[in-house]
Amino acid sequence: MPAELRGLTFRTRVLAYLLAFILLLTLALGTVLVRSQQASLRMQFEDEGRTLAHLLANSVRLDVFASDHEALLRSVAPVLQNRNVEQVVVLDATGEVLMNTGGSHDVSERVPVAEMAAAGDAPGARDPRGLPRVVWQEDGERIVFWREVLDRLAYETPEELYFEGLGGSGGGASVLGYVAVVLSKERLRRETASVVRRMAAVGGGFFLLGGVLAFLVSREAARPLARLVEAFRDQGITVESQDELGALRDTFTSLVTRLERAFATIQELKEGLEQKVAERTRELARANEELRRARDLLEERVRERTAQLEAMHRHLRQTEKLSAVGKLAASLAHEINNPVFGVRNVLQELQRKLDLDPEDAELVALSIEECNRIAKLVRSLREFNRPSSEVPAWVDVHSSIGAMLTLCRKRFSRQRIRVETSYSPEVGRVFAIEDQLKQVILNLLTNAAEALPEEGGTIRVSTSASNGVVRIRVEDTGCGIPEENLERIFEPFFTTKSAASGTGLGLSVCYGIVERHGGRIQVESRVGEGTAFTVELPIGEEGNERKGSAGG
């Protein structure tokens, strides 16, 4: 302890230590925060300069090519409105000054051509972040940001100018010239000084608040010692030191003497009590053994009862769950099956009583089959907690396609849509769930029909097989899909149709079904020409064996 603090009271010393700690902490935190803010301001300043250089280079591209001074002035005007911009210089590819807005600093003789091309050998090379190269030169008063002016835009959309990694294809472009944006560092210095002042004010306030807290803490820390010294004086112990710790030291000797006398008395009592304690201990040991046996018995009974209650609770929860699900399934089955069975019965009566032409008879038979499929789905819902009976089987691809084309025949005829089919003899059966395969084909045919104009068009369905894979291709001559939407068409709820005609789930469902079958779905499209979806599914072991036998 320093000699200057030895004569002070405990409260004063605690206060001095706390104030010193708070001061050091304030200085350290203030220094860190100031440096962090300075770095952040510098980064913002540099980002602003790079953005302005990118903006100016893209804005004056045509003006530099045409050497149009008036157009250059109009293109540079928005950049000069920035309060940090001190000067703008535009040069052609040979270094000749096309425009200089003036200023005390001549930057046209220091074009960093080599540094701007350092990212690659070709003009328009890009930096590691995917942005065109921007180089800056700095002195004590300003920073000069240089960028090449290319013969094509480095950005295709406005967002690419502000978000890194979205730049267009700047590589391979020719250099038309160079632009320089000179930013004054005066504002950066003012903001840095403002940050220092604010941090100094905050640090002062923090130190003042810390001083108040240190005063309160030192007072509360010294209060128990003061009460203890006062208690010693009330007991007749002489306390001469003004320091609380010194007073405790002075009273320690007197307390030791009194304790020695008390210990002697206690020793006498101890010897008399030991015998009684020994007797009492033996009695307690016997009682403790009896309690231990009773406790073990009680714990065993509690464990058994707890296990019974847990089993009953699990059974009750499962029973309640199954009861609720059973009620829901029964209600849905009743509400859905009644109309479905009614429709199926009517169709069967029509099939039995009427002399239908082959096309209508096929449609009626297909409708009855679909009614049966709905009934089967309802039964699956009712028995969802049981093992599913829907297992993959060998499905004839051409028959499934023909069934779905028959289902869509009326719609195609109404829309004047011509259907062309081209089936490969190599395509036989695939190992798949038939309902799901039909759903994929139906969704693709429906999408193709919706993409065709009102005056009709053509839908082509073809199949092929190679390398153990069956391919089903559905093409249309419709409006096509824009390139920016091709990456999102398989996302759930993404649709280009109106809310009344599409939910955005058809293609996402197709994608999920094909993926679960171990295949994949691909799309090709050109706006105004049409779209083609190709579904690839593995043939399966039987198909491979059959193909191998045929080849042998």
Phi, psi and omega per residue, in radians:
M1 nan 2.354 3.108
P2 -1.065 2.584 -3.099
A3 -1.123 -0.511 -3.116
E4 -1.153 -0.417 -3.075
L5 -1.692 -0.147 -3.054
R6 -1.177 -0.550 -3.105
G7 -1.502 -0.021 -3.114
L8 -1.539 2.828 3.109
T9 -1.310 2.867 -3.135
F10 -1.046 -0.718 -3.139
R11 -1.079 -0.718 -3.128
T12 -1.169 -0.702 -3.133
R13 -1.150 -0.746 3.107
V14 -1.056 -0.742 3.135
L15 -1.092 -0.730 -3.136
A16 -1.119 -0.768 3.129
Y17 -1.107 -0.764 -3.129
L18 -1.125 -0.733 3.128
L19 -1.104 -0.697 3.116
A20 -1.110 -0.736 3.127
F21 -1.117 -0.779 -3.124
I22 -1.118 -0.681 3.116
L23 -1.089 -0.823 3.128
L24 -1.100 -0.724 3.123
L25 -1.112 -0.711 3.122
T26 -1.090 -0.781 3.139
L27 -1.113 -0.754 -3.122
A28 -1.130 -0.839 3.141
L29 -1.118 -0.721 3.120
G30 -1.070 -0.730 3.126
T31 -1.104 -0.785 3.139
V32 -1.090 -0.799 -3.102
L33 -1.153 -0.700 3.137
V34 -1.106 -0.781 -3.139
R35 -1.144 -0.672 3.099
S36 -1.102 -0.772 3.131
Q37 -1.145 -0.687 3.110
Q38 -1.081 -0.761 3.118
A39 -1.111 -0.696 3.126
S40 -1.140 -0.761 3.115
L41 -1.097 -0.691 3.127
R42 -1.118 -0.739 3.140
M43 -1.111 -0.759 3.103
Q44 -1.079 -0.687 -3.139
F45 -1.104 -0.782 -3.138
E46 -1.182 -0.713 3.105
D47 -1.079 -0.684 3.123
E48 -1.115 -0.725 3.124
G49 -1.129 -0.733 3.120
R50 -1.128 -0.732 3.141
T51 -1.097 -0.760 3.127
L52 -1.107 -0.666 3.125
A53 -1.141 -0.764 3.078
H54 -1.047 -0.819 -3.094
L55 -1.084 -0.791 -3.104
L56 -1.154 -0.738 -3.119
A57 -1.092 -0.672 3.129
N58 -1.326 -0.521 -3.087
S59 -1.291 -0.643 -3.028
V60 -1.684 0.186 -3.046
R61 -0.992 -0.914 -3.119
L62 -1.232 -0.595 -3.136
D63 -1.155 -0.695 3.103
V64 -1.166 -0.698 3.136
F65 -1.067 -0.683 -3.126
A66 -1.575 -0.112 -3.075
S67 0.924 0.757 -3.108
D68 -1.642 1.833 -3.054
H69 -1.185 -0.740 -3.129
E70 -1.133 -0.708 3.096
A71 -1.135 -0.631 3.085
L72 -1.071 -0.742 3.126
L73 -1.059 -0.723 3.136
R74 -1.178 -0.657 -3.122
S75 -1.255 -0.557 -3.095
V76 -1.431 -0.386 -3.054
A77 -0.923 -0.819 -3.140
P78 -1.062 -0.594 3.140
V79 -1.216 -0.669 -3.128
L80 -1.190 -0.324 3.107
Q81 -1.224 -0.287 3.078
N82 -1.205 2.249 -3.036
R83 -1.206 -0.259 3.125
N84 -1.530 -0.266 -3.070
V85 -1.385 2.120 -3.131
E86 -1.703 -0.562 -3.039
Q87 -2.796 2.550 3.062
V88 -2.252 2.306 -3.129
V89 -2.227 2.346 3.089
V90 -2.152 2.214 -3.125
L91 -2.141 2.688 3.020
D92 -1.500 -3.067 -3.039
A93 -1.151 -0.394 3.137
T94 -1.538 -0.063 -3.127
G95 1.662 0.031 3.110
E96 -1.301 2.379 -3.094
V97 -1.313 2.088 3.057
L98 -1.588 -0.535 3.133
M99 -2.791 2.395 3.079
N100 -2.445 2.054 -3.068
T101 -1.337 0.032 3.104
G102 1.670 2.961 -3.099
G103 2.459 2.810 -3.084
S104 -1.423 -0.082 -3.041
H105 -2.030 2.076 -3.131
D106 -1.588 1.965 -3.081
V107 -1.882 -0.100 -3.003
S108 -1.211 -0.320 -3.107
E109 -1.587 0.000 -3.091
R110 -2.194 1.018 3.137
V111 -1.409 2.062 -3.098
P112 -1.442 1.156 -3.075
V113 -1.089 -0.772 -3.094
A114 -1.119 -0.692 -3.131
E115 -1.189 -0.651 3.141
M116 -1.184 -0.477 3.132
A117 -1.648 0.102 -3.048
A118 -1.147 -0.421 -3.119
A119 -1.290 -0.272 -3.127
G120 -3.026 2.959 -3.113
D121 -1.395 -0.500 -3.060
A122 -1.521 2.639 3.043
P123 -1.077 2.638 -3.131
G124 1.373 0.266 -3.139
A125 -1.090 2.701 -3.036
R126 -1.976 2.661 3.138
D127 -1.365 3.052 -3.068
P128 -1.048 -0.367 3.123
R129 -1.480 -0.025 -3.119
G130 1.594 0.096 -3.141
L131 -1.735 2.613 3.033
P132 -1.015 2.580 -3.047
R133 -1.136 2.229 3.019
V134 -2.130 2.224 -3.126
V135 -2.066 2.423 3.096
W136 -2.180 2.611 3.097
Q137 -2.064 2.424 -2.998
E138 -2.271 2.412 2.923
D139 -2.246 -2.866 -3.042
G140 -1.209 -0.409 -3.004
E141 -1.986 -0.331 -3.011
R142 -2.720 2.916 3.051
I143 -2.229 2.298 -3.136
V144 -1.869 2.127 3.127
F145 -1.810 2.107 -3.121
W146 -1.872 2.499 3.021
R147 -2.639 2.549 3.109
E148 -1.259 2.585 2.986
V149 -1.773 1.992 -3.039
L150 -1.700 2.832 -3.113
D151 -1.459 0.099 3.013
R152 -2.511 2.721 -3.104
L153 -1.153 2.387 3.051
A154 -1.463 -0.168 3.140
Y155 -2.327 2.353 -3.134
E156 -1.666 -0.411 3.118
T157 -2.296 2.738 3.130
P158 -1.056 -0.547 -3.094
E159 -1.133 -0.540 -3.082
E160 -1.188 -0.290 3.122
L161 -1.297 -0.462 -3.016
Y162 -1.940 -0.282 -3.125
F163 -1.996 2.190 -3.078
E164 -1.204 2.608 3.101
G165 1.514 -0.037 -3.111
L166 -1.876 0.156 -3.060
G167 -1.088 2.680 3.122
G168 -1.349 -2.881 -3.072
S169 -1.530 1.395 3.121
G170 -1.348 -0.368 -3.110
G171 -1.095 2.492 3.131
G172 1.481 0.040 -3.134
A173 -1.454 2.807 3.104
S174 -1.713 2.631 -3.116
V175 -1.553 2.110 3.075
L176 -1.584 -0.451 -3.102
G177 3.040 -2.809 -3.093
Y178 -2.454 2.615 3.046
V179 -2.174 2.570 3.090
A180 -2.277 2.257 3.073
V181 -1.981 2.050 -3.096
V182 -1.745 2.050 3.123
L183 -1.870 2.309 3.092
S184 -1.361 2.437 3.139
K185 -1.545 0.118 -3.108
E186 -1.098 -0.805 -3.134
R187 -1.111 -0.678 3.112
L188 -1.065 -0.699 3.117
R189 -1.177 -0.707 3.141
R190 -1.116 -0.753 -3.137
E191 -1.174 -0.631 3.095
T192 -1.121 -0.763 3.104
A193 -1.111 -0.662 3.110
S194 -1.108 -0.702 3.107
V195 -1.094 -0.735 3.137
V196 -1.086 -0.746 3.138
R197 -1.133 -0.754 -3.140
R198 -1.106 -0.742 3.139
M199 -1.143 -0.611 3.096
A200 -1.143 -0.721 3.116
A201 -1.140 -0.759 3.118
V202 -1.125 -0.712 3.115
G203 -1.099 -0.702 3.096
G204 -1.100 -0.761 3.101
G205 -1.112 -0.705 3.114
F206 -1.102 -0.723 3.140
F207 -1.164 -0.686 3.110
L208 -1.107 -0.803 3.104
L209 -1.101 -0.707 3.094
G210 -1.098 -0.637 3.093
G211 -1.109 -0.732 3.106
V212 -1.097 -0.792 3.127
L213 -1.114 -0.675 3.111
A214 -1.107 -0.688 3.103
F215 -1.076 -0.785 -3.129
L216 -1.154 -0.724 -3.141
V217 -1.129 -0.768 -3.137
S218 -1.118 -0.636 3.125
R219 -1.167 -0.762 3.138
E220 -1.199 -0.589 3.136
A221 -1.213 -0.603 -3.107
A222 -1.459 -0.326 -3.060
R223 -1.086 -0.783 3.112
P224 -1.054 -0.685 3.119
L225 -1.128 -0.703 3.124
A226 -1.102 -0.709 3.103
R227 -1.140 -0.666 3.128
L228 -1.123 -0.749 3.106
V229 -1.105 -0.695 3.129
E230 -1.137 -0.646 3.102
A231 -1.145 -0.676 3.086
F232 -1.049 -0.766 3.140
R233 -1.127 -0.651 3.098
D234 -1.136 -0.481 3.126
Q235 -1.478 0.075 3.095
G236 1.524 0.204 3.116
I237 -1.523 2.258 -3.103
T238 -1.327 2.200 3.111
V239 -2.155 1.959 -3.071
E240 -1.731 -0.548 -3.066
S241 -1.281 2.484 3.068
Q242 -1.446 -0.303 3.097
D243 -1.424 2.304 -3.105
E244 -1.041 -0.761 3.113
L245 -1.141 -0.638 3.079
G246 -1.138 -0.654 3.109
A247 -1.133 -0.700 3.086
L248 -1.103 -0.680 3.115
R249 -1.132 -0.693 -3.110
D250 -1.172 -0.588 -3.100
T251 -1.484 -0.186 -3.077
F252 -1.102 -0.748 -3.099
T253 -1.092 -0.768 3.123
S254 -1.091 -0.673 3.120
L255 -1.171 -0.657 3.124
V256 -1.063 -0.743 3.135
T257 -1.082 -0.796 3.139
R258 -1.142 -0.632 3.129
L259 -1.182 -0.615 3.110
E260 -1.090 -0.746 3.096
R261 -1.143 -0.669 3.131
A262 -1.178 -0.645 3.129
F263 -1.124 -0.642 3.118
A264 -1.110 -0.742 3.111
T265 -1.134 -0.714 -3.139
I266 -1.122 -0.628 3.139
Q267 -1.094 -0.696 3.114
E268 -1.134 -0.753 3.116
L269 -1.168 -0.597 -3.125
K270 -1.081 -0.780 -3.107
E271 -1.102 -0.581 3.118
G272 -1.333 -0.537 -3.093
L273 -1.445 -0.404 -3.066
E274 -1.053 -0.713 -3.134
Q275 -1.123 -0.793 3.123
K276 -1.114 -0.639 -3.141
V277 -1.159 -0.672 3.134
A278 -1.093 -0.774 3.116
E279 -1.102 -0.768 -3.134
R280 -1.154 -0.548 -3.140
T281 -1.161 -0.744 3.119
R282 -1.074 -0.718 3.108
E283 -1.118 -0.729 3.133
L284 -1.167 -0.595 3.118
A285 -1.099 -0.776 3.105
R286 -1.085 -0.774 3.129
A287 -1.131 -0.644 3.137
N288 -1.147 -0.665 3.106
E289 -1.117 -0.724 3.094
E290 -1.116 -0.733 3.110
L291 -1.124 -0.640 3.140
R292 -1.111 -0.767 3.124
R293 -1.110 -0.715 3.115
A294 -1.133 -0.669 3.128
R295 -1.142 -0.751 3.125
D296 -1.061 -0.736 3.126
L297 -1.117 -0.748 -3.141
L298 -1.138 -0.735 3.127
E299 -1.080 -0.706 3.124
E300 -1.092 -0.749 3.128
R301 -1.171 -0.647 3.112
V302 -1.128 -0.733 3.126
R303 -1.098 -0.755 3.119
E304 -1.087 -0.776 -3.118
R305 -1.157 -0.672 3.125
T306 -1.110 -0.739 3.113
A307 -1.090 -0.705 3.111
Q308 -1.111 -0.762 -3.134
L309 -1.135 -0.701 3.114
E310 -1.110 -0.736 3.119
A311 -1.100 -0.733 3.115
M312 -1.125 -0.681 -3.131
H313 -1.146 -0.762 3.110
R314 -1.091 -0.742 3.127
H315 -1.101 -0.696 3.136
L316 -1.144 -0.757 3.119
R317 -1.105 -0.738 3.129
Q318 -1.138 -0.675 3.134
T319 -1.126 -0.764 3.124
E320 -1.109 -0.709 -3.140
K321 -1.117 -0.832 -3.129
L322 -1.138 -0.604 3.122
S323 -1.130 -0.789 -3.133
A324 -1.128 -0.769 -3.140
V325 -1.143 -0.670 3.116
G326 -1.100 -0.716 3.105
K327 -1.113 -0.765 3.140
L328 -1.103 -0.795 -3.113
A329 -1.133 -0.721 -3.139
A330 -1.117 -0.709 3.137
S331 -1.120 -0.826 3.127
L332 -1.105 -0.737 -3.129
A333 -1.082 -0.721 3.141
H334 -1.136 -0.801 -3.074
E335 -1.199 -0.536 -3.080
I336 -1.614 -0.737 -3.050
N337 -1.124 -0.685 -3.075
N338 -0.990 -0.973 3.126
P339 -1.143 -0.601 -3.133
V340 -1.137 -0.804 3.129
F341 -1.132 -0.636 3.085
G342 -1.061 -0.812 3.119
V343 -1.077 -0.755 -3.122
R344 -1.120 -0.724 -3.138
N345 -1.106 -0.732 3.119
V346 -1.074 -0.782 -3.141
L347 -1.095 -0.700 3.127
Q348 -1.141 -0.675 3.091
E349 -1.112 -0.751 3.092
L350 -1.066 -0.728 -3.136
Q351 -1.118 -0.617 -3.091
R352 -1.405 -0.697 -2.982
K353 -1.606 -0.556 -3.032
L354 -1.690 2.605 3.079
D355 -1.653 1.579 -3.044
L356 -1.553 2.623 3.038
D357 -1.247 2.791 -3.026
P358 -0.961 -0.676 -3.100
E359 -1.150 -0.824 3.133
D360 -1.163 -0.653 3.122
A361 -1.086 -0.678 3.119
E362 -1.150 -0.708 3.112
L363 -1.109 -0.740 3.123
V364 -1.106 -0.759 3.134
A365 -1.097 -0.715 3.119
L366 -1.141 -0.661 3.115
S367 -1.134 -0.718 3.093
I368 -1.083 -0.709 3.125
E369 -1.091 -0.706 3.134
E370 -1.203 -0.606 3.055
C371 -1.089 -0.714 3.095
N372 -1.116 -0.631 3.118
R373 -1.154 -0.672 3.093
I374 -1.115 -0.747 3.127
A375 -1.067 -0.670 3.123
K376 -1.167 -0.673 3.078
L377 -1.099 -0.676 3.106
V378 -1.125 -0.724 3.085
R379 -1.091 -0.651 3.093
S380 -1.104 -0.694 3.104
L381 -1.109 -0.701 -3.110
R382 -1.210 -0.508 -3.096
E383 -1.982 0.658 -3.042
F384 -1.120 -0.468 -3.082
N385 -1.479 -0.016 3.080
R386 -1.736 2.815 3.098
P387 -1.014 2.374 -3.090
S388 -1.226 2.444 3.064
S389 -1.621 -0.075 -3.135
E390 -1.397 1.792 -3.133
V391 -2.130 2.669 3.103
P392 -1.093 2.627 3.111
A393 -2.537 2.996 3.120
W394 -1.361 2.084 -3.021
V395 -2.040 2.314 3.071
D396 -1.353 2.047 -3.044
V397 -1.126 -0.817 -3.068
H398 -1.170 -0.621 3.097
S399 -1.142 -0.718 3.123
S400 -1.117 -0.732 3.113
I401 -1.115 -0.766 -3.129
G402 -1.076 -0.677 3.135
A403 -1.112 -0.737 -3.122
M404 -1.248 -0.592 3.067
L405 -1.156 -0.654 3.081
T406 -1.119 -0.703 3.125
L407 -1.098 -0.584 -3.099
C408 -1.644 0.043 -2.990
R409 -1.068 -0.752 -3.137
K410 -1.073 -0.784 3.137
R411 -1.113 -0.756 -3.139
F412 -1.092 -0.698 3.133
S413 -1.138 -0.709 -3.129
R414 -1.143 -0.590 -3.129
Q415 -1.598 0.078 -3.123
R416 1.015 0.805 3.141
I417 -1.747 2.244 3.103
R418 -1.656 2.280 -3.109
V419 -1.891 2.221 3.074
E420 -2.047 2.288 -3.138
T421 -2.090 2.546 3.096
S422 -2.514 1.746 -3.075
Y423 -1.752 2.345 3.098
S424 -1.494 2.346 3.093
P425 -1.151 -0.279 3.123
E426 -1.300 -0.278 -3.078
V427 -1.576 2.158 3.096
G428 -2.083 -1.790 -3.115
R429 -2.039 2.740 3.043
V430 -2.210 2.688 3.119
F431 -1.537 1.775 -3.022
A432 -2.718 3.002 3.019
I433 -1.518 2.045 -2.966
E434 -1.054 -0.772 -3.108
D435 -1.066 -0.729 -3.113
Q436 -1.222 -0.656 3.092
L437 -1.104 -0.729 3.098
K438 -1.121 -0.641 3.129
Q439 -1.105 -0.707 3.109
V440 -1.084 -0.825 -3.115
I441 -1.104 -0.742 -3.127
L442 -1.122 -0.733 3.124
N443 -1.090 -0.731 -3.130
L444 -1.180 -0.692 3.103
L445 -1.149 -0.701 3.124
T446 -1.121 -0.768 3.116
N447 -1.086 -0.713 3.135
A448 -1.099 -0.733 3.130
A449 -1.136 -0.703 -3.131
E450 -1.209 -0.403 -3.141
A451 -1.426 -0.244 -3.107
L452 -1.453 2.627 -3.141
P453 -1.259 3.044 -3.112
E454 -1.127 -0.537 -3.123
E455 -1.369 0.076 3.049
G456 1.687 -2.950 -3.111
G457 2.991 -2.767 -3.058
T458 -2.245 2.377 3.002
I459 -2.061 2.185 3.140
R460 -1.940 2.248 3.095
V461 -2.086 2.160 -3.114
S462 -2.400 2.747 3.100
T463 -2.293 2.721 3.072
S464 -2.753 2.886 -3.140
A465 -2.570 2.413 3.059
S466 -2.907 2.553 3.075
N467 0.960 0.674 3.084
G468 1.296 0.319 -3.091
V469 -2.260 2.335 3.036
V470 -1.704 2.355 -3.136
R471 -2.078 2.227 3.062
I472 -1.972 2.086 -3.051
R473 -2.051 2.188 3.117
V474 -2.056 2.015 -3.103
E475 -2.042 2.630 3.036
D476 -2.389 2.857 3.115
T477 -1.886 0.670 -3.055
G478 -1.509 -2.681 -3.008
C479 -1.334 -0.327 -3.122
G480 1.447 3.005 -3.102
I481 -2.056 2.242 3.087
P482 -1.017 2.581 -3.068
E483 -1.057 -0.620 -3.113
E484 -1.210 -0.271 3.141
N485 -1.697 -0.177 -3.073
L486 -1.094 -0.574 -3.115
E487 -1.291 -0.249 -3.011
R488 -2.021 -0.019 -2.997
I489 -1.154 -0.393 3.131
F490 -1.614 0.054 3.089
E491 -1.326 2.437 3.093
P492 -1.058 2.411 3.063
F493 1.229 0.120 3.045
F494 -1.566 2.168 -3.140
T495 -2.632 2.600 3.048
T496 -1.760 0.029 3.119
K497 -1.515 2.982 3.070
S498 -1.246 2.823 -3.116
A499 -1.073 -0.465 -3.099
A500 -1.395 -0.384 -3.035
S501 -1.953 -0.091 -3.128
G502 -2.738 2.553 3.122
T503 -1.916 -0.207 -3.127
G504 1.403 0.304 -3.112
L505 -1.881 -0.312 -3.034
G506 -1.007 -0.958 -3.094
L507 -1.233 -0.585 3.100
S508 -1.152 -0.631 3.063
V509 -1.141 -0.769 3.090
C510 -1.012 -0.782 -3.121
Y511 -1.057 -0.768 -3.136
G512 -1.140 -0.719 -3.139
I513 -1.119 -0.808 -3.117
V514 -1.114 -0.719 3.120
E515 -1.084 -0.735 -3.134
R516 -1.163 -0.428 3.078
H517 -1.508 0.110 3.119
G518 1.383 0.312 -3.139
G519 -1.974 -2.793 3.099
R520 -2.670 2.782 -3.133
I521 -2.210 2.335 -3.094
Q522 -2.195 2.739 -3.111
V523 -2.335 2.443 3.009
E524 -2.268 2.370 -3.091
S525 -2.699 2.550 3.011
R526 -2.320 2.267 -3.111
V527 -1.082 2.226 3.141
G528 1.504 -0.163 -3.120
E529 -1.979 -0.590 3.119
G530 2.386 -3.131 -3.066
T531 -2.378 2.556 3.106
A532 -2.324 2.192 3.046
F533 -1.869 2.323 3.127
T534 -2.104 2.111 3.105
V535 -1.803 2.150 3.119
E536 -1.925 2.178 3.142
L537 -2.256 2.494 3.069
P538 -1.175 2.425 -3.116
I539 -1.149 -0.692 -3.090
G540 1.809 2.931 -3.044
E541 -1.111 -0.735 -3.102
E542 -1.088 -0.740 3.134
G543 -1.102 -0.684 3.134
N544 -1.151 -0.724 -3.132
E545 -1.138 -0.737 -3.124
R546 -1.108 -0.733 3.139
K547 -1.138 -0.684 3.119
G548 -1.129 -0.665 3.129
S549 -1.170 -0.709 3.119
A550 -1.122 -0.690 -3.134
G551 -1.193 -0.549 3.129
G552 -1.267 nan nan
